[in-house]
Every structure is written in structure tokens, then in C-alpha cells.
Amino acid sequence: MRKKIVNGVYPTMLTPFREDLSIDFEVLEKLIEWYIDKGINGLFAVCQSSAMFELSRDERKELCRKTVEIAAGRYPVMASGHVSDTIEEQAVDLNDMAEAGADALVLVSNRLAAHWESDEIWLKNLEKLMKKLPEDIPLGFYECPYPYKRVLSSFVVKELISMDRFEFIKDTCCDPQMIKERADLSEGTSLKFFNANAATLLYSLKHGFAGYSGIMTNFHSDLYYKLCHDWKSMGDQADELQNYLGMASVIETQFYPANARYSLMKEGVFSNLVSRRNDARLRQMTESQKWEVEQFHALSREMSQRFIKS
């Protein structure tokens, strides 16, 4: 039986690599157990943070299969791997994830139409793709910024709700007005929005968003778990924690995902900074950047002591 998509925190999973650039599945198991120990409600595998655009089709499928195997039914595993250009190949992408055991398939919003094409064309392509997918598995969408960012319009959101197949949207609009509108549209439906933007997280939770699914889970998912689950009872501390998370998320712009890998080395999870991404291979983190991450890591631990373990 597939796991239900519940509210809360869904890490956008990194993929650990060995020195020869092969996937390190032993470290993957350590990473998943680290996520679980910090507090999560599910896993978002084979996403952009997972290097899905740099993995082969066989590697994407095996990465999903191993994630499901390690999770062992404890948490729902959502997977994307939706990287191809044609509808036919996209169907193979997503069916691979279903065959590997994913509890939900997450489509990428920019794969269904070029940036200049209309919502009507986008929806026609979605209809073609959905006919090629299994009918018994929940679907989701991810407003991935690569190769271009396509934010779903209100018209499209309404259409998705009417289809009654979509249960998860990773929201990257970063716009308070749109967040409120999306929350209002999805209220009382099976569609749940999960914010990827730290700065607007508390605002989105107050308006009905279901939780957080963003790259900062690779630094301190425990703090996101705390805010997502306890903000109503935290009083002024909810604002204090939000202020920290919003400001802390600026580290995303430093050198991601290398800085997240380095932070996980400090956690004893990762053993190297090896990445498939060209920018990470062409340049390494500077010593100053490493110090910044070390200081950030120390501060996050202090905040965990204050908000969670006190």
C-alpha cells in the first residue's frame, strides 16, 4: 500500500557520489537516516537537488528504487526524474519512478511547454502525458527553476484541482499574494501546496499551506519540522524562528549544493564534495566559503538547542 502524502517537511534529497562520480548508496542510506533523525514527513527523491538532470535514466530509476528500499515504508517517497523533452520520453521517465516504487510522481512544470507557449498548450500536453501514466498513483508538480521557471497560473491550478489526481505542488512562486490565492483555491481539496521559499514559510502556513519542501532541509530540516508542526503553539517564538530561517536561507546563493554537501560532512554524513554538476566540478569551495558554512552550521546547532531541545 502506498503511503499518504501528509503535511510537513519533504527534503529535496541530495545524491552522494564516490570519487569516480558513481552514486554512493552506502552514504545515501546514512543521508536518509539523518533526514529521519532530524524530522521529516516524507522524501522528495530524484529532484534537481538530486542531480536528476545529470543522471542517466538507469541511474535515476535505481536511485528511486534504493530510496524506497531504505525508507522501508516508514515515510512516503515522492520522485520526479521528469527531465526529457518529448511526451513519449517523459512518460518513460515517470513510469520508471512508478516501477521503482515511488508513492507519488512529481512532474516538472517547465517540461510540458516552452516558456513562450500558452497554458492551453501546456494543458493539452499534460493530458497526453497523463494518459500514459498509471491511474492508481498520486501526482504532483514541481516549479523547478531549470531549464526555465514556469510558475503555474491560477487557471492551471484550478484545472489541476478539477482533475482530482494531484496531491502535491512544490511552490516556488515566492510571492505572498499568490501564496494566499493558491491556499484559497486549494482549501478543502486534495491538492496540497508545500513552500520551497524560507522567507515566506510562516506566512504560507498561516494561510493554509501544508508544509515545506526546499533545499534548506539539507542544512537543518529539524528547524523546519519544528516550525511546520508547532507554529500555532509557539507564540512569538514562531516569528523568531521564521526570522532566523528566512535570513539563514541566504546561504542558498553561496555555492549550492557544494555548501550543503560540506555541511553534511560536518554532520558526519557525507565524506566528500564530489558532484556531477559542472559548476561544482570546475571550481571547489574556497576556504572562506567553508568557514562561512562552518559558522552557519554552529549557529544552526545553537538554534536547534534553543527551539527544539530546550
N, C-alpha and C positions, 0 to 999 in steps of 0.2 A: 504493500500500500504506500502510495506517495505521501510525503509529508506536506502538511498545510502551510501556506505562506502566512506566518503570523507577524504581528507588529514587532518593531525593534530594530536591531542592528545587523546588517549584512555586509561583512567585509568584502571589498573588491580585492580578491586574492592576488598576491604576487606569485610568480613562479620561480623557484630556486633553480640555479644551474650549476653544473660542475665546471671545472676549468676548461673542459673540451666543448662547452656550450650545450651538452646534453642535459635533460631535465633530471634534477636530483630528487628522486621520490622519497628517499630517506628524510631529507630535510623538509620536504612537503608535509610529511607526517608530523614532524616537530612543529611546523608552522600552524597546521590545523589544530593541534592540541594547544598551542599558545593562544590562538584566537578563542578557543573554547574556554580556556582558563581565564581570559580577560573578560569574557562576557559577550556572547553573540546570540542571535536568534536564528541564524541561517548563514549560508555561504554563497557568495556570488563568484563562481568559478569561470575560467576561460573568458575573461573580460579583457579590456585594454590593459589594465594593470598586470594581467597575467601574460602579457606579450602575445595575445592571440593573433595579431597581425604578423608576427614574426615566427610563429609556429607552423609546422606542416599540418595537413589535415589529420594524418595518423597521430601526430603528437597532441593535437587538440583533443581528439577523442580519448586517447589514453590518459591525458591529464584529467579530463572529466571523470573517467571510469575510476581512476585511483582516488580522486577526491571523494566520490560517492562511497567507495570501499572504506576509506579511512573514517569518514563521517559515520559510517555504520548505522544509519538510521537515527542517529541522535538529533540531527538538525536537517532541515530541508536544504538541498543543493540546487541552486539555480545556475544555469550555464548559458553562455551565448555562443561564442565561436562563429558568429554570423559575420563573415568577412568577405565573401565572394561578391562578384559584380552581377552575374545573371541570376534570375529567379531559379532556374534549374539547379545551379550550383549552390545557391543559398539554401535550397531545400535539402541538399545533401549535408551542408554544414549543420543544420539544425536537427535533422534526423539522426546524425551521428551522436549529437548530445543526448537525444532521447534514448537511443540504443545503449549509450553508456550509463544510463540510469538517472539522468537529471530529473528532479522533481518539477521543474518548470523550465521552459525555453524562453530566453530573453533575446528578442530581436533588436537590432540596431537601427535607429530611426533614419540614419542617412543612407542606408543600403537600398531603399525602395524607390528612390527618385534622385535625380541630380538637383543641385541646390537651386536651379532656376525653374524647376518643374513644379507644377501646382499640387495642391492637396488632393485634387481629384485623380491625378495620375498616380500619386502615392497610394491612394486607397485602392485603386484598381490593381496595382501591383501587389499590395498586401492581400487582396482577395485571391489572386493567383497563387501566391505563396502558401496561404493558409490551407488551400485545397490539397497541398502536398504534405501537410504536417499531420501527425496523429491527432485525433479528435479528443483523446482522453487525457491530455496533459495541459496544465495551465500555461498561459503565455504572458510575456511581459515585454516592456520596451525599455531601452537604454538610450538616452540622448547623448550618445558618445561624441566627443569633440573632434574625433579623427575619422575620416579624412576631412570632413566638414561637419559643423554642428547644425543639426536640424531640430529645433525646438518644436514640439507638437502644438499645433494651434488648438484653440478651444473647439473648433469644428471637428477636428480629428479626435480629440479626447471624447467628445460626445458620441462619435461613431464607434470608437473602441468600447465604450460603455454599453452601447446598444448590442454589440456582438456577444457580450457575456462570456468571453473567452479570456479576457485579460485581467490579471490579478495584481500585477506589479509594474510600476513605472519608476525607473531611476530618474529623478527630476534634476536637471542641470540648468534650469532657467535662471536661477539666482535673482529672481525678480519678485519682491513681496506682493505686488498687485496680482501677478499671475499665479503665485502660490495660493493666495486666498481664493482666486477664481477656480483654480483646479480643485482645491479642497471642497468648495461648494458644489462643483459639478459631480464629484465622486462620492459625496456624502450619501450613505445608505446603499451604496452599490458594492459589488465585489472587487472593484478596482482600488488599489492602494498606491499612494504616492510615497516614495522614500527619497528624502532630500539628500543630495550629494554636496550641498554647499553648507559649510560650517557656520558661516556668519548669519544665515537666516534659519538655522535649525530650530531654535526655541520658538521663534515666530511661527514656523510652519507646524510645529507640534501643537501649538495653541489653537491653530486653525483647522486641525484635523488630519495632518499628515501622519503616516503610520510609523515613520522612523527615519533612520539614516543608513545610507549605503554610499560611502565615499572613500577616497584614498587615505584619509587620516586615520582610518581603522588600522592601518599598518604601522601607526605610531603609538596610539593609546586608545584602543577601542573600549577599554573599561570606562573611560570618562564619557564616551558617547552612550554606552549602555546605561550609565547612571542617569544622564540627562533624559534619555528617551523614556526610561521606565519610571523615574521618580520626580520629574519636574513639577508635578502637581502638588507634591508634599514638601518640596524643598524651600518654599517661600523665596526670600531674597537670594538665597544661595543658588537658585536656578539661574538668575541673572548673572551672578558672579561666575558660575561655571561657563555659561554661554559666552561671557566676555573673554574668558581665557581661551575657549575653543575657537572662537572667531579669530582672535589675534594669532593664536598658535598656528592656524591653518595657513598663514602666510608662508610657512616653510615649504608648502607645495611648490612655490615658484623658485625655490633654491636650485634643486637638481634632482627632481623626482624621475624615476623611482630609486636612483642610487642612494639618496639620503634615507629612504625608508629601509633599504637593504642594510645600510650602515647602522641604523637604529636597531634593527633586528639582530645585527651582530652583537650589539651591546646587550641585547636581551638573551644572548646565548642560543639563538635560533638559527640564524644564517652563519655561514662560515666564510663567505666571500662577497664581493660586489659584482660578480660576473652577470652580464645581462646580454640579451640578444639585440637590444636597441642600439642603433648605430651611434647615437649621441653619447651613450654610456660607454661604448667600446672605444670611441675616438678620443674621449677625454675622461680622466679619472677625477674624483673629488679632490679638491685642494685641501691642504692641511687646515686652512681656515674654515672651510665648509665642514670638515669633520668635527672641529671644535664646536662649531655652531650646533651641530646635531647632538654632540655630547652634552652641551649645556641645556639644550632643549629637552633631551632625554632625562636629565637630572631634574629639571623643573617639572616635567610631566609626572615623575615619580612622587615629587612633593605634593602635587595636586591630587594624585591618587590617594596619598596618605590623608590628605585633608578632607576630601569629599567622599571617599569610599571606606577607608579602613579606620577612620577615627571613631 
